[in-house]
């Protein structure tokens, strides 16, 4: 994995004539209204993402072609990857790596077959903005929040010959339900979605269709079914 130094970042509006000094390429796009912070000389929490750390903070280590849709317009094409641990979108430009935090100016990021939107959701009883993967949209929408954790290196325990290296760990995904544009509701499974959308004969349809109440696929199928009934 290419070595990258990272930090918590801020997405800010910036005037066109100053932003043009960052990259002449971006002045041809509405994206020039957004200031992109250079990651190369910044360290986040003293943690360096390098080959000495096991696992990956990214959805995909490779950059893939995509586009960024903002409140000021669309920026494309651009090569992107999603840093799950930092919850930022990274992209390459002129041999440098830049990031986009999930600020409310960013509306949608499309990478290959995946689409992410910026939404506010509750974290530790406080609203935060984050990148959520779109699973299903309509009057009822379902989003997925990817999660990664970082575990510091640990010395060897008793009877162990080697230390445990620092590593990124995949954590359980979270799912959020949005009803008619209202605040997001955290849901754990299709059963919880069914409980808040108990329409006439819906449960019978679910049983007939054999929709699972326990996994992501069942949640997506259920939300799609509810939208088709509306």
C-alpha positions as CSV (number, residue, x, y, z in Angstrom):
1,X,0.0,0.0,0.0
2,X,1.3,3.4,-0.9
3,X,2.4,5.4,2.2
4,X,0.0,8.2,3.0
5,X,0.0,10.6,6.0
6,X,-3.4,11.6,7.1
7,X,-5.3,14.0,9.5
8,X,-8.9,14.9,10.3
9,X,-9.8,17.4,7.6
10,X,-12.1,20.4,6.9
11,X,-14.0,20.9,3.7
12,X,-14.4,24.7,3.0
13,X,-15.8,27.0,0.4
14,X,-13.0,28.9,-1.3
15,X,-13.0,31.6,-4.0
16,X,-12.1,30.8,-7.6
17,X,-9.1,32.9,-8.0
18,X,-7.3,31.5,-5.0
19,X,-8.3,27.9,-5.7
20,X,-7.0,28.3,-9.2
21,X,-3.5,28.4,-7.7
22,X,-4.0,24.8,-6.5
23,X,-4.7,23.3,-9.9
24,X,-5.4,24.9,-13.2
25,X,-7.4,21.8,-14.2
26,X,-10.0,22.4,-11.5
27,X,-10.7,25.9,-12.6
28,X,-12.6,24.4,-15.5
29,X,-15.1,22.8,-13.2
30,X,-17.6,24.0,-10.6
31,X,-15.5,22.0,-8.2
32,X,-13.2,25.1,-8.0
33,X,-15.6,26.4,-5.4
34,X,-14.3,23.8,-2.9
35,X,-10.9,24.0,-1.3
36,X,-9.2,20.6,-1.3
37,X,-6.7,20.0,1.4
38,X,-3.3,18.3,0.6
39,X,-2.8,15.2,2.7
40,X,0.9,14.6,2.0
41,X,2.4,16.5,5.0
42,X,-0.3,15.9,7.6
43,X,-0.5,13.2,10.2
44,X,-3.8,12.2,11.8
45,X,-3.6,11.2,15.5
46,X,0.1,10.2,14.9
47,X,-1.0,7.2,12.9
48,X,0.7,6.5,9.6
49,X,-0.9,4.4,7.0
50,X,1.9,2.2,5.6
51,X,3.0,-1.3,4.9
52,X,3.8,-1.9,8.6
53,X,0.1,-1.8,9.4
54,X,-2.0,-4.9,8.6
55,X,-5.4,-4.7,7.0
56,X,-6.7,-1.7,5.1
57,X,-8.6,1.5,5.9
58,X,-10.0,1.6,2.4
59,X,-13.1,0.2,0.8
60,X,-10.8,-0.6,-2.1
61,X,-7.0,0.1,-2.0
62,X,-7.0,1.0,-5.7
63,X,-8.2,4.3,-7.1
64,X,-11.1,3.9,-9.5
65,X,-12.8,6.4,-11.9
66,X,-15.8,8.3,-10.6
67,X,-17.4,11.7,-10.2
68,X,-18.3,14.1,-7.4
69,X,-21.6,15.9,-7.4
70,X,-21.6,19.1,-5.3
71,X,-24.1,21.9,-4.6
72,X,-22.1,23.9,-7.2
73,X,-22.0,21.3,-9.9
74,X,-20.3,18.0,-11.0
75,X,-16.6,17.3,-11.1
76,X,-15.6,14.4,-13.4
77,X,-13.8,12.3,-14.3
78,X,-11.7,11.8,-11.1
79,X,-10.0,8.7,-9.7
80,X,-11.3,8.0,-6.2
81,X,-11.1,5.7,-3.2
82,X,-13.1,5.7,0.0
83,X,-11.1,5.8,3.2
84,X,-13.5,4.2,5.6
85,X,-11.4,4.7,8.7
86,X,-11.1,8.5,8.2
87,X,-14.5,8.7,6.5
88,X,-13.1,10.8,3.6
89,X,-12.9,10.4,-0.1
90,X,-9.4,10.5,-1.5
91,X,-8.4,11.3,-5.0
92,X,-5.2,11.6,-7.0
93,X,-4.3,14.7,-9.0
94,X,-0.9,15.8,-10.3
95,X,0.8,13.0,-8.4
96,X,-0.7,14.2,-5.1
97,X,-3.4,12.8,-2.9
98,X,-6.3,15.0,-1.8
99,X,-9.4,14.4,0.2
100,X,-13.0,15.5,0.5
101,X,-14.6,15.4,3.9
102,X,-18.4,14.7,4.0
103,X,-19.5,18.3,4.3
104,X,-22.9,19.4,3.2
105,X,-21.6,20.8,-0.1
106,X,-20.9,17.3,-1.3
107,X,-24.1,15.7,-2.5
108,X,-23.1,12.5,-4.1
109,X,-20.0,10.5,-4.9
110,X,-20.1,7.8,-7.6
111,X,-17.3,5.2,-7.8
112,X,-17.8,2.3,-10.2
113,X,-21.1,0.6,-9.2
114,X,-21.1,2.2,-5.7
115,X,-22.9,5.5,-4.9
116,X,-22.3,7.4,-1.7
117,X,-24.3,10.4,-0.3
118,X,-23.5,12.7,2.5
119,X,-26.1,12.5,5.3
120,X,-26.4,13.5,8.9
121,X,-26.9,10.7,11.4
122,X,-26.6,10.3,15.2
123,X,-23.3,9.3,16.7
124,X,-22.9,9.3,20.5
125,X,-26.1,11.3,20.7
126,X,-24.8,14.0,18.4
127,X,-25.5,14.6,14.7
128,X,-22.5,14.0,12.4
129,X,-22.1,14.1,8.7
130,X,-20.8,11.0,7.0
131,X,-20.5,9.2,3.7
132,X,-23.3,6.5,3.4
133,X,-23.5,3.9,0.7
134,X,-26.9,4.0,-1.1
135,X,-28.6,0.6,-1.1
136,X,-32.1,1.6,-2.1
137,X,-33.9,4.9,-2.7
138,X,-37.5,6.1,-2.9
139,X,-40.0,7.3,-0.4
140,X,-38.2,4.9,1.8
141,X,-34.4,4.9,1.4
142,X,-31.8,2.5,2.9
143,X,-28.2,3.5,3.5
144,X,-25.1,1.6,4.8
145,X,-22.3,3.1,6.9
146,X,-19.0,1.2,6.5
147,X,-16.8,1.0,9.6
148,X,-13.2,0.4,10.3
149,X,-11.3,0.4,13.6
150,X,-7.6,0.8,14.3
151,X,-5.8,-1.3,16.9
152,X,-2.4,-0.3,18.2
153,X,0.5,-2.8,18.1
154,X,0.6,-5.0,21.2
155,X,3.7,-6.7,22.7
156,X,3.7,-10.5,22.9
157,X,1.6,-12.0,25.7
158,X,2.8,-14.8,27.9
159,X,3.9,-17.9,25.9
160,X,3.8,-15.8,22.7
161,X,7.0,-15.4,20.6
162,X,5.9,-12.5,18.5
163,X,4.2,-9.1,19.0
164,X,0.9,-8.3,17.4
165,X,1.3,-5.6,14.7
166,X,-0.9,-2.5,14.4
167,X,-3.9,-3.2,12.2
168,X,-7.1,-2.0,10.7
169,X,-10.1,-4.1,11.6
170,X,-13.4,-4.4,9.8
171,X,-16.3,-3.6,12.1
172,X,-20.0,-4.3,11.6
173,X,-21.7,-2.2,9.0
174,X,-24.6,0.1,10.2
175,X,-27.9,0.6,8.4
176,X,-30.0,3.7,8.3
177,X,-33.5,4.1,7.1
178,X,-34.9,7.4,5.7
179,X,-38.6,7.9,5.4
180,X,-39.9,10.7,3.2
181,X,-36.7,12.8,3.8
182,X,-37.1,12.7,7.6
183,X,-34.1,12.1,10.0
184,X,-32.3,8.8,9.6
185,X,-33.3,5.9,11.8
186,X,-30.8,3.3,12.7
187,X,-32.1,-0.2,11.9
188,X,-30.4,-3.6,12.6
189,X,-32.4,-5.9,10.3
190,X,-35.5,-6.2,8.1
191,X,-37.7,-7.0,11.1
192,X,-37.1,-3.5,12.4
193,X,-38.0,-2.0,9.0
194,X,-41.2,-4.1,8.9
195,X,-42.1,-2.8,12.4
196,X,-42.2,0.8,11.3
197,X,-43.8,0.1,7.9
198,X,-46.6,-2.3,8.8
199,X,-48.8,-1.8,5.8
200,X,-51.8,-4.0,5.0
201,X,-50.8,-7.4,3.8
202,X,-47.1,-6.5,3.8
203,X,-46.1,-9.3,6.2
204,X,-47.9,-11.8,4.0
205,X,-46.1,-10.6,0.9
206,X,-42.8,-10.8,2.7
207,X,-43.4,-14.4,3.7
208,X,-44.5,-15.3,0.2
209,X,-41.4,-13.7,-1.3
210,X,-39.2,-15.5,1.2
211,X,-37.4,-12.4,2.3
212,X,-34.9,-12.9,5.0
213,X,-35.3,-10.8,8.2
214,X,-31.7,-11.2,9.2
215,X,-29.3,-10.0,6.4
216,X,-28.6,-7.0,4.2
217,X,-30.1,-8.6,1.1
218,X,-33.4,-9.0,3.0
219,X,-33.4,-5.4,4.1
220,X,-32.8,-4.2,0.5
221,X,-35.6,-6.4,-0.9
222,X,-38.0,-5.3,1.8
223,X,-37.4,-1.6,1.2
224,X,-37.8,-2.1,-2.5
225,X,-41.1,-3.9,-2.0
226,X,-42.4,-1.2,0.3
227,X,-41.5,1.5,-2.3
228,X,-43.3,-0.5,-5.0
229,X,-46.4,-0.6,-2.9
230,X,-46.5,3.2,-2.5
